[in-house]
Amino acid sequence: MEKLGEILDKSLKRLDLSPRLDEYGVWPIWNDIVGATIARNAQPEKIRNGTLFVKVSGATWMQELQYMKEMISQKLNQSLGREVVKNIFFFVGKLDAEAVKSKSQGSSPSSPSSPAPPQLEFAEEHLRSIKDPEIRRALRRLFTAHARKEKK
C-alpha cells in the first residue's frame, strides 16, 4: 500500500506541473514581499512564461512600481528559491476589494478602490508596513521625488 503523498508526488512529476506550481507560489508571498501599502494598490493577476502581470489601482502606482519591478522580482525569486519571475508587467485595473482585504492581513483601514495618491505624508505613514528595508528605502526615494515633482 502506497502513501497518498507518494502517489501525488509521482503524479505531479509525470504531469510535469511543478514549474506551474512554482509560478503560483507568488500569490501567497506577494503581500509580505511588497508590504501592505503596495499590496492594497497592486495585486498579481496571472503569470505566463515568467512574466508576472500585476493589476494596479492607478497610473501613478503603475509608474512608481515600474521603477521597482527589478527589485520586486528579485525579492520574489529569492523568497521562492529559484528564478520564477523574469519580468513584471503592470496594468491599470479595478482591484477586487475583497481579495485585497483577505490578502492584506495587517493592513490599515484604507479603501483600495479609491487610494490616495502617493504623497510624502502618505508614504511616511505607510512605509512602516513594508518589512523589507531595501524596498522601503527605494519607495521612500520614489515618493520623495514624486512630491518634489508635484510642487513644481
C-alpha positions in Angstrom: 0.0 0.0 0.0 1.4 3.4 -1.0 1.0 6.6 0.9 -1.2 9.3 -0.7 1.7 11.8 -0.7 3.9 9.4 -2.7 1.1 8.9 -5.2 0.6 12.6 -5.6 4.3 13.2 -5.9 4.6 10.6 -8.7 1.5 12.1 -10.5 2.9 15.6 -10.3 6.2 14.5 -11.7 4.5 12.6 -14.5 2.3 15.6 -15.4 5.3 18.0 -15.1 3.2 20.5 -13.1 6.0 21.6 -10.8 7.1 24.6 -12.9 3.5 25.9 -12.9 3.1 25.3 -9.2 6.3 27.2 -8.6 4.9 30.1 -10.6 1.7 30.2 -8.5 3.9 30.4 -5.4 4.0 34.1 -6.0 0.5 34.7 -4.6 0.9 33.6 -1.0 4.1 35.7 -0.6 3.2 38.8 -2.6 1.9 40.9 0.3 4.8 40.0 2.6 7.3 40.9 -0.1 5.8 44.3 -1.2 4.2 45.3 2.1 0.6 46.3 2.9 0.6 49.7 1.2 1.7 48.4 -2.2 -0.5 45.3 -1.7 -3.6 47.5 -1.3 -2.8 49.1 -4.7 -1.2 46.3 -6.7 -2.1 42.6 -6.9 -0.8 39.8 -9.1 -3.3 38.8 -11.7 -1.6 36.0 -13.7 1.8 34.6 -14.7 2.8 33.4 -18.1 6.2 32.2 -19.2 8.0 34.0 -16.4 6.1 37.3 -16.8 4.0 38.3 -13.8 1.0 40.5 -14.7 0.1 42.8 -11.8 -3.0 44.9 -11.7 -2.6 48.3 -10.1 -5.1 50.8 -8.8 -4.0 53.8 -10.9 -1.4 55.2 -13.3 0.6 56.8 -10.5 1.1 53.4 -8.8 2.0 51.9 -12.2 4.6 54.5 -12.8 6.1 54.2 -9.3 6.2 50.4 -9.3 7.8 50.4 -12.8 10.9 51.7 -11.2 10.9 49.0 -8.5 10.0 46.0 -10.7 13.5 44.5 -10.9 13.9 44.7 -7.1 10.4 43.2 -6.5 11.1 40.3 -8.9 14.5 39.7 -7.2 12.8 39.6 -3.8 10.1 37.2 -5.1 12.6 34.9 -6.7 14.8 35.0 -3.6 11.9 34.0 -1.4 10.8 31.3 -3.9 14.3 29.9 -4.1 14.6 30.0 -7.9 14.0 32.3 -10.8 10.3 32.2 -11.4 9.5 35.9 -12.1 11.6 37.1 -15.1 9.6 40.2 -15.8 6.7 42.1 -14.3 4.1 43.8 -16.4 1.9 46.4 -14.6 -1.5 47.4 -15.9 -4.2 49.6 -14.5 -7.5 48.0 -13.5 -10.1 47.8 -10.7 -8.8 45.8 -7.8 -11.2 43.4 -6.1 -11.7 45.0 -2.7 -12.5 41.6 -1.0 -9.4 39.9 -2.5 -7.2 42.8 -1.3 -8.7 42.7 2.2 -8.3 39.0 2.6 -4.7 39.1 1.4 -3.7 42.2 3.4 -3.8 40.7 6.9 -2.2 43.6 8.8 -3.4 46.4 6.6 -4.8 49.7 7.9 -8.4 50.6 7.0 -7.9 52.3 3.7 -10.2 52.0 0.7 -8.4 50.0 -2.0 -10.9 51.1 -4.7 -10.1 54.8 -4.2 -6.5 55.0 -2.9 -4.9 58.3 -2.1 -2.2 59.4 -4.5 1.3 58.7 -3.1 2.2 61.9 -1.2 5.1 62.3 1.2 2.8 62.2 4.3 1.0 59.2 3.0 4.3 57.5 2.3 5.8 58.0 5.7 2.7 56.8 7.4 2.5 53.6 5.4 6.2 52.8 4.7 6.4 51.3 8.2 4.2 48.4 6.9 6.9 47.3 4.4 9.1 44.8 6.1 12.0 44.7 3.6 14.3 47.7 4.2 15.6 47.8 0.7 12.1 48.1 -0.8 11.1 50.6 1.9 14.2 52.9 1.1 13.5 52.7 -2.7 9.8 53.5 -2.2 10.7 56.4 0.1 13.1 57.8 -2.5 10.4 57.5 -5.2 7.7 59.2 -3.1 10.1 62.0 -2.2 11.0 62.6 -5.9 7.3 62.4 -6.8 6.4 65.0 -4.1 9.2 67.3 -5.4 7.9 67.0 -8.9 4.3 67.8 -7.9 5.5 71.0 -6.2 6.8 72.4 -9.5 
